[in-house]
Amino acid sequence: MNAPLPPQVLKQHLIDPEICIRCNTCEETCPIDAITHDGRNYVVDASICNGCMACVPPCPTGSIDNWRMVVREEAYTLEEQFGWDELPGEKPLPAQGVVADAAAADAAADVLAAAALAEPAAVYVAPGSIVPPWSAAHPYVNLYSHKTPIVATVVGNYRVTDDDTDSDIHHIVLDFGKLPFPVLEGQSIGILPPGADAQGRAHHARQYSLASPRDGERPGYNNLSLTVKRVTETHDGRPFRGVCSNYLCDVAKGDQVQVIGPFGNTFLMPNHARANLVMICTGTGAAPMRAMTEHCRRRLEQGVNGKLMLFFGARTERELPYFGPLMKLPRDFIDINLALSREADQPRRYVQDAIRERAADVAALLADEETYLYVCGLKGMEAGVLQALKEVAETAGQAWEPLHAALRTQGRLHLETY
C-alpha cells in the first residue's frame, strides 16, 4: 500500500517540452481542462489537475508522463512552464519545511520516497485500448528527437484527391537511405518544418501517421509514406495556413526533410495468423488503415490473413484519398464500405451509418475473439462509432459493457482521433 502524500507536498504533473510534439491529444483528452498551451508549450495547471491520468495513455511520445515532487505552495506556475525548453531537475524537499511537526520529520523521507509511486486521485477508464495486441511486433519509439532529428529525402509527392476539389491531400514518400528508422503499421512520425514562428523560435514538429507498411512504401526499401492534407482554414472555417501541411504538400523530389520519432506503441496490428481487422476511418485517418491493408496484401500468398473490413468516410468520392487504388483491391480480400456525406443526390451517410447497415457482419466479427478494431479520424467521429458498435452488439444479443471492457483490456479496440 502506497503511503499518502503529506498535505504540504504535491506530485506535480508536467509535460516534457523536449519530447512533446504538440499534437494536442492531451488537451483534448483531459476531462477537467487542466491542460492548455500557447505557441510554445503544452502545460498543466497544478491548481486544477487531480492526477486522473486520462491524458497519459493517449500520448504518442510519453512526454506527458512526467512528475515532480514539490512543496505545494512552490508548485511550478503556468508562466514558468510556458517558458521552458526542457524540464527542470528535482527540487530538494527539506523535511522540516514539509511535515507538520518535528516528531514526523524522521518519517518524512520514507513518505516522500513512496509518494513518487502514489496512486492518482481518480481512476480513468480509456474508451479504447492502452495496450497493443498481444502478438504485435515490438515497436521502436523516440529514436530521434527535436535536438537530434534524422534527415530523409523526398522521393515522391502525389496528390491523391481529384484536382477539382478543395480537399488537397498528398501522398508523400520519404527515404532514409542507410540510416536506421524502423517503423510498424499504426505508428507515426514528427516532421520539423523549416523556419521560425512570429517570436523567432524554431517551429515544433507536427505528427503524421504512417501510410506504408513495415517493409517500406516500396518493398525492401528504407522508406515510408505519409498522407497529408493541406490546411487552409480552421475547423470553424476561418482562413488559416497550416505551417507543416503546406510545407509538405509543396516539397519536391530531392528535397530533404527533418524527421523525429517514431512514435506510438499501442495502435499496432496483430502479428498472428487469422486475426480479423475492422478499420474505421475518415479523411487522412485512412493512413494507418492503408498501411495495415498493404501489409496484408503483400502476404496474401502466405494465406495468413483473417477477414478485413473497412468503413471509410469522406464528403465525396473525389475527396476520398486513394479512391482509385482502393477500388481495385479484390473484394474477397477486403470488404469495403464507403460513407459519403456530401455526394450529390444522395442522403448523407457517415461511418456509423455504414456500420449499422452491416450490423449482422459486424456483430459476427465482434463475437470473434480474433477481431481487432481500429478507429482513426476526427475526434467527433469517436462517440458515434462507439454508439453504433454498442447498438450492433446489443441487437445481436451481446452485452456491450463486458464486451467493451474485454476489447479494451485485450488490446482489441484502438482509437486514434484528433
C-alpha positions in Angstrom: 0.0 0.0 0.0 1.5 3.3 -1.0 2.0 5.9 1.7 -0.2 9.0 1.4 1.4 12.3 0.5 1.8 14.9 3.2 -0.7 17.7 2.6 2.1 20.2 2.0 3.6 18.1 -0.8 2.4 18.0 -4.4 3.2 15.4 -7.0 3.1 17.9 -9.8 2.2 16.8 -13.4 4.5 18.3 -16.0 4.9 17.9 -19.8 8.4 17.5 -21.3 8.9 20.2 -23.9 11.8 18.4 -25.5 9.8 15.3 -26.4 6.3 16.8 -26.8 5.2 17.1 -30.5 2.3 19.5 -29.8 -0.3 17.1 -31.2 -3.0 18.4 -28.8 -4.0 14.9 -27.7 -3.5 15.6 -24.0 -5.5 18.8 -24.0 -8.4 17.2 -25.9 -8.4 14.2 -23.6 -8.2 16.0 -20.2 -11.7 15.8 -18.7 -11.3 18.8 -16.4 -9.4 21.2 -18.7 -6.2 21.2 -16.7 -4.0 21.3 -19.8 -3.6 24.3 -22.0 -1.0 25.6 -24.5 0.4 28.7 -26.2 2.6 28.9 -29.3 5.5 27.3 -27.5 4.5 24.7 -24.9 1.7 22.5 -23.5 1.4 22.9 -19.8 -0.6 21.5 -16.8 -2.3 23.8 -14.3 -1.4 22.4 -10.8 -4.4 24.1 -9.2 -6.8 22.0 -11.5 -5.0 18.7 -12.2 -6.2 15.8 -10.0 -3.9 13.2 -11.3 -6.6 11.2 -13.0 -4.1 10.0 -15.7 -6.7 10.4 -18.6 -4.1 12.2 -20.7 -1.2 9.7 -20.2 -2.2 6.6 -22.3 -3.1 8.5 -25.5 0.1 10.5 -25.6 2.2 9.1 -28.5 5.6 10.2 -27.2 5.5 9.7 -23.4 6.2 13.4 -22.9 3.0 13.7 -20.8 4.2 11.2 -18.2 6.5 13.4 -16.1 6.1 14.3 -12.4 8.0 16.4 -9.8 7.7 16.3 -6.0 7.3 20.0 -4.9 6.2 21.9 -1.9 2.6 22.7 -2.8 2.9 26.5 -2.4 6.1 26.4 -4.6 4.5 24.5 -7.5 5.7 25.5 -10.9 3.4 28.2 -12.4 1.9 28.2 -15.9 4.2 31.1 -16.7 7.2 29.1 -15.7 6.1 26.1 -17.8 5.4 28.2 -20.9 9.0 29.5 -20.8 10.7 26.1 -20.6 12.8 24.5 -23.3 13.4 21.5 -21.0 12.1 20.1 -17.7 13.8 21.3 -14.5 15.5 18.9 -12.2 14.0 17.7 -8.9 13.7 20.3 -6.2 15.1 19.3 -2.8 12.3 18.9 -0.2 13.5 19.9 3.3 11.8 17.6 5.8 11.4 20.3 8.4 9.5 22.5 6.0 7.2 19.8 4.8 5.9 18.0 7.8 3.6 19.4 10.5 5.9 18.8 13.5 9.4 17.6 14.4 8.2 14.2 15.5 7.1 13.5 12.0 10.4 14.6 10.4 12.1 11.2 10.8 9.3 9.6 8.7 9.3 12.3 6.0 12.0 10.7 3.9 10.1 7.4 3.7 6.8 9.2 2.9 8.4 11.2 0.1 10.1 8.2 -1.4 6.8 6.3 -1.5 4.9 9.4 -2.9 6.6 9.1 -6.3 4.5 5.9 -6.7 1.4 7.2 -5.2 -1.9 6.3 -6.9 -3.7 9.0 -8.8 -6.7 10.8 -7.2 -9.1 9.3 -9.6 -9.3 6.3 -11.9 -9.7 6.9 -15.6 -11.0 4.3 -18.0 -10.0 4.9 -21.5 -12.6 4.2 -24.2 -10.0 2.3 -26.2 -7.1 0.0 -25.5 -3.9 1.4 -23.9 -2.0 -1.8 -24.6 -1.2 -3.3 -28.1 -2.4 -6.6 -29.4 -0.7 -9.5 -27.6 1.1 -10.6 -30.8 2.1 -7.1 -32.1 5.7 -6.8 -33.2 7.9 -4.8 -30.9 7.9 -1.0 -31.8 10.8 1.3 -31.6 9.9 4.8 -30.3 11.7 8.2 -29.8 14.8 7.2 -31.7 15.2 10.8 -32.9 14.3 14.0 -31.1 14.0 17.7 -31.7 17.6 18.0 -30.8 18.8 15.1 -32.9 16.4 14.7 -35.9 17.1 12.4 -38.8 17.2 13.7 -42.4 15.0 12.0 -45.1 14.9 12.6 -48.8 11.7 13.2 -50.6 11.3 10.6 -53.4 7.7 11.2 -54.2 4.8 13.7 -53.7 1.5 12.9 -55.4 -2.0 14.4 -54.9 -4.5 11.6 -54.1 -7.7 13.6 -54.4 -9.2 15.0 -57.6 -7.8 18.3 -58.7 -11.3 19.9 -58.8 -11.9 19.5 -55.1 -11.0 21.8 -52.2 -9.6 18.7 -50.3 -5.9 18.8 -51.3 -4.5 15.6 -49.9 -1.0 14.3 -50.8 0.8 11.0 -50.6 4.5 11.8 -49.7 7.3 9.3 -49.8 10.4 9.8 -47.6 13.6 7.7 -48.0 16.1 7.3 -45.2 18.9 5.7 -47.2 21.1 3.7 -44.9 20.1 5.4 -41.7 18.1 3.2 -39.3 14.4 4.2 -38.9 12.4 1.0 -38.2 8.6 1.5 -38.1 5.4 -0.5 -37.9 1.9 0.0 -39.2 0.0 2.3 -36.8 3.0 4.3 -35.8 3.6 8.0 -36.5 6.5 10.4 -37.1 7.1 14.1 -36.5 8.1 16.5 -39.2 10.1 19.6 -38.4 9.1 22.4 -40.8 11.8 24.9 -41.6 11.8 28.5 -40.5 10.6 30.1 -37.3 7.4 31.4 -35.7 6.4 35.0 -35.1 8.5 35.1 -32.0 11.6 33.9 -33.9 11.5 30.4 -32.3 12.0 27.3 -34.5 8.8 25.5 -35.4 7.8 22.5 -33.4 7.3 19.1 -35.0 3.9 18.1 -36.4 2.7 14.5 -36.2 1.7 12.3 -39.1 0.6 8.7 -39.2 2.4 6.3 -41.5 0.6 5.2 -44.6 3.0 2.5 -45.6 3.8 -1.0 -44.1 6.8 -2.0 -42.1 8.9 -3.1 -45.1 8.5 0.3 -46.8 6.3 2.1 -49.3 8.4 0.3 -51.9 9.1 -3.2 -50.6 12.6 -3.8 -49.5 13.5 -0.1 -49.3 14.2 2.0 -46.3 11.3 4.4 -47.0 7.9 5.3 -45.7 4.8 7.3 -46.8 2.5 9.9 -45.2 -1.0 11.1 -46.0 -1.1 14.9 -45.6 -4.0 17.3 -46.1 -3.2 20.9 -47.0 -4.7 23.0 -44.2 -6.0 26.3 -45.4 -8.7 27.1 -42.7 -9.6 26.3 -39.1 -12.3 23.9 -38.1 -14.7 26.7 -37.9 -13.9 28.0 -41.4 -11.6 30.9 -40.7 -8.6 31.3 -43.1 -5.5 29.6 -41.7 -2.4 28.4 -43.4 -1.0 25.2 -41.7 2.7 25.6 -41.5 3.8 22.0 -41.8 1.0 20.7 -44.0 1.6 23.3 -46.7 5.3 22.8 -46.4 4.9 19.0 -47.0 2.3 19.4 -49.8 4.8 21.6 -51.6 8.0 19.6 -51.2 9.7 18.4 -54.4 11.5 15.2 -55.2 15.1 15.5 -53.9 14.2 17.9 -51.0 15.4 16.9 -47.6 13.1 16.8 -44.6 13.9 16.7 -40.9 12.1 13.8 -39.0 11.7 12.8 -35.4 10.3 9.7 -33.8 8.9 7.1 -34.5 6.0 7.4 -32.0 3.3 5.0 -30.9 3.4 1.7 -29.1 -0.3 0.6 -28.9 -2.1 1.4 -32.2 -0.4 -1.7 -33.7 -1.8 -4.5 -35.8 -1.8 -8.1 -34.5 1.1 -10.3 -35.8 -0.5 -13.7 -35.6 -2.3 -15.6 -38.3 -6.1 -15.3 -38.9 -6.6 -12.1 -37.0 -9.5 -10.1 -38.3 -9.2 -6.3 -38.8 -12.1 -3.9 -38.7 -10.9 -0.5 -39.8 -13.0 2.6 -39.4 -11.7 6.0 -40.7 -12.4 9.3 -42.2 -10.1 11.5 -44.4 -6.4 11.3 -43.7 -7.3 8.9 -40.9 -7.0 6.4 -43.8 -3.2 6.5 -43.4 -2.8 3.7 -40.8 -5.5 1.7 -42.5 -3.7 1.9 -45.8 -0.5 0.7 -44.0 -2.3 -2.3 -42.4 -4.1 -3.2 -45.6 -1.0 -3.1 -47.7 0.9 -5.3 -45.2 -1.9 -7.8 -45.5 -2.0 -7.6 -49.3 1.7 -8.3 -49.6 1.3 -11.5 -47.6 -1.7 -12.8 -49.5 0.1 -15.8 -50.9 1.1 -16.9 -47.4 -2.6 -17.5 -46.5 -2.3 -16.0 -43.0 -4.8 -13.1 -43.3 -8.1 -13.1 -41.4 -11.1 -11.0 -42.5 -10.5 -7.4 -43.4 -13.4 -4.9 -43.2 -13.1 -1.2 -43.9 -15.5 1.6 -43.2 -14.2 4.8 -44.9 -15.9 8.2 -44.7 -15.4 11.3 -46.8 -17.5 14.1 -48.2 -17.5 12.8 -51.8 -15.7 10.1 -53.8 -13.5 12.7 -55.4 -12.3 13.9 -51.9 -11.6 10.3 -50.7 -7.9 9.7 -50.7 -6.6 6.6 -52.6 -10.1 6.0 -54.1 -8.8 4.6 -57.3 -6.3 2.1 -55.8 -8.8 1.2 -53.1 -11.5 0.2 -55.6 -9.0 -2.1 -57.4 -8.4 -4.3 -54.3 -10.0 -7.8 -54.6 -13.4 -8.0 -52.9 -12.5 -11.4 -51.5 -9.5 -9.7 -49.8 -11.2 -6.7 -48.2 -14.8 -5.8 -47.5 -15.0 -2.0 -48.3 -17.9 0.2 -47.1 -17.9 3.9 -48.2 -19.8 6.5 -46.3 -20.2 9.8 -48.3 -21.7 12.8 -46.5 -21.9 15.3 -49.4 -22.4 13.3 -52.5 -24.9 15.0 -54.9 -28.4 13.5 -55.0 -27.6 11.0 -52.2 -28.6 11.1 -48.5 -25.8 12.0 -46.1 -24.1 8.9 -44.7 -21.4 8.6 -42.1 -19.3 5.7 -41.0 -21.6 4.9 -38.1 -24.5 4.6 -40.6 -22.5 2.2 -42.7 -21.7 0.1 -39.5 -25.4 -0.2 -38.7 -26.2 -1.2 -42.3 -23.7 -4.1 -42.0 -24.9 -5.0 -38.5 -25.0 -8.7 -38.9 -21.5 -9.0 -40.3 -20.0 -6.6 -37.8 -21.8 -8.4 -34.9 -20.2 -11.7 -36.1 -16.8 -10.1 -36.0 -17.4 -8.6 -32.6 -18.2 -12.0 -31.3 -14.9 -13.4 -32.6 -12.0 -13.1 -30.1 -9.6 -12.8 -33.1 -11.1 -9.5 -34.2 -9.2 -6.2 -33.7 -10.8 -2.8 -34.3 -9.1 0.4 -35.3 -10.7 3.9 -35.4 -8.8 6.9 -36.9 -10.1 10.3 -37.9 -11.6 13.5 -36.4 -12.5 13.4 -32.7 -16.1 14.0 -33.5 -16.5 10.5 -35.0 -15.4 8.6 -31.9 -18.7 8.8 -29.9 -20.8 7.9 -33.0 -18.7 4.9 -33.8 -18.8 3.6 -30.3 -22.5 4.1 -30.1 -23.0 2.2 -33.4 -20.9 -0.7 -32.2 -22.9 -0.8 -28.9 -26.2 -1.0 -30.8 -24.9 -3.6 -33.2 -23.6 -5.8 -30.3 -26.8 -5.4 -28.2 -29.1 -6.1 -31.2 -27.2 -9.4 -31.7 -27.6 -10.3 -28.0 -24.2 -9.3 -26.8 -24.0 -7.2 -23.6 -21.9 -4.2 -24.6 -20.3 -3.3 -21.3 -18.4 -6.6 -20.7 -17.6 -6.8 -24.5 -16.3 -3.2 -24.5 -14.2 -3.9 -21.4 -12.7 -7.1 -23.0 -11.9 -5.2 -26.2 -10.1 -2.5 -24.2 -8.1 -4.8 -21.9 -7.2 -7.3 -24.6 -5.7 -4.7 -26.9 -8.5 -5.2 -29.5 -10.1 -1.7 -29.7 -7.8 1.1 -30.7 -8.8 4.8 -31.1 -6.7 7.5 -32.7 -8.8 10.6 -33.1 -7.7 14.2 -33.2 
